[in-house]
Amino acid sequence: MRMKTKLIHGGIDGDPQTGAVVVPIYQVSTYKQEGVGQHKGYEYSRTGNPTRFAVEKYIAEIEGGVRGFAFSSGMAALSSIIMLFNQGDHVVCGNDVYGGTFRVLSKVFNRMGIQASFVDTNDVAQMEAAIQDTTRAIMLETPSNPLMTVTDIQAVSQICKARGLKLIVDNTFMTPYWQNPLHLGADIVFHSATKYLGGHSDVVAGLVVVKDESVGEELHFIQNSVGAILGPHDSWLLLKGMKTLGVRMEEHERNANQIADWLNQRKDIAKVFYPGLADHPGHDIAAKQARGFGGTFSFDVGSGERADQVLRKVKWFTLAESLGAVESLISVPARMTHASIPAERRAQLGITDGLVRISVGIEDVEDLIEDLEMALR
Ligand SMILES: *Cc1c(COP(=O)(O)O)cnc(C)c1O
């Protein structure tokens, strides 16, 4: 099955009991048993629910893994992955990962004795130097945001294989439509499904897919023990959103490409950070490991004041955090998503006050360009 067909017919295709062409919302907490322990595969909805199972089976097929898991948010998904490790274990993590990833590792799991080192995942020497006897995994996000830094997943997976470490990849920005980390050597892939997978700004959810059955067993144990599950209604919303992932990603990509090209030709834009542009430092690796470049990127308008002006004037770009939905969103990372990073660290990373991030929606691209043109003027 090719990707677009898989997005429509993958996982559980409808409801065999009634012929309903989509999996219904099984809004239920418990299941009747014919005798003690005699049931139809479901006992209690924390352990398993048919609507949640449908989205779990679906994402597992789409990412090319053996088992999928749906959680109540991307952070719940990541936290459950980290709970696979033990007190005293250590992980090496990309230094420009999502702020919440940095926060949960450095302010929550460190208190439970799971330590993290943050490194540039493009610097092999730095990554190897950070590996300790207690290191269990390398975690990365590619492309990262807001600067869209691309990491070579296969290259990092070689290091992991040589050292017996698990490779965990946050695939939120690319989505399985463009990039499949498990095929590139990763062991665990996760998503904030709140973004492109849901795609309509109406659900907060997280998805995980694992390559090995044994890790799947362990993660199911954690999911059931800790209980950060996705509810049936949200699972259904996610299924509904994901059906159109292919057409949406194609449109996001086309629009983002055109806007990035247009911005790149303007003399009043200091820099455009889009991996689809040939002059982006990660362009070749992105082109090698992914089938597209995504729909979210950033550009530097020169100053914080000018960024403010752009945000005030745009009409079709909504000022909001988040990304990946049908409507275009705009934000200033230095004062919003990345505000918790100290100013000098932001400067080191290149997150300037004039940096504007856009999540390009699927509106008519002419309207989006006219909107930006007016706001920049
Ligand atoms: C939003 C996001 C997360 C966190 O997911 P939530 O669903 O908000 O909990 C993790 N990683 C990336 C790259 C994200 O954009």
The ligand as a Tripos MOL2 file, in Angstrom:
@<TRIPOS>MOLECULE
LIG
   15    15     1     0     0
SMALL
NO_CHARGES

@<TRIPOS>ATOM
      1 C1          4.1400   20.7680   20.5710 C.3       1 LIG1
      2 C2          5.3320   19.9190   20.5390 C.ar      1 LIG1
      3 C3          5.5830   18.9720   21.5440 C.ar      1 LIG1
      4 C4          4.6720   18.8230   22.7420 C.3       1 LIG1
      5 O1          3.4470   18.2780   22.3940 O.3       1 LIG1
      6 P1          2.0600   18.6320   23.1520 P.3       1 LIG1
      7 O2          1.0550   17.9010   22.3450 O.co2     1 LIG1
      8 O3          1.8990   20.1140   23.1300 O.co2     1 LIG1
      9 O4          2.1860   18.1000   24.5380 O.co2     1 LIG1
     10 C5          6.7030   18.1710   21.4120 C.ar      1 LIG1
     11 N1          7.5490   18.3030   20.3740 N.ar      1 LIG1
     12 C6          7.3550   19.2000   19.3910 C.ar      1 LIG1
     13 C7          8.3200   19.3060   18.2690 C.3       1 LIG1
     14 C8          6.2450   20.0400   19.4480 C.ar      1 LIG1
     15 O5          6.0650   20.9650   18.4790 O.3       1 LIG1
@<TRIPOS>BOND
     1     1     2 1
     2     2     3 ar
     3     2    14 ar
     4     3     4 1
     5     3    10 ar
     6     4     5 1
     7     5     6 1
     8     6     7 2
     9     6     8 1
    10     6     9 1
    11    10    11 ar
    12    11    12 ar
    13    12    13 1
    14    12    14 ar
    15    14    15 1
@<TRIPOS>SUBSTRUCTURE
     1 LIG1         1 GROUP 0 **** ****
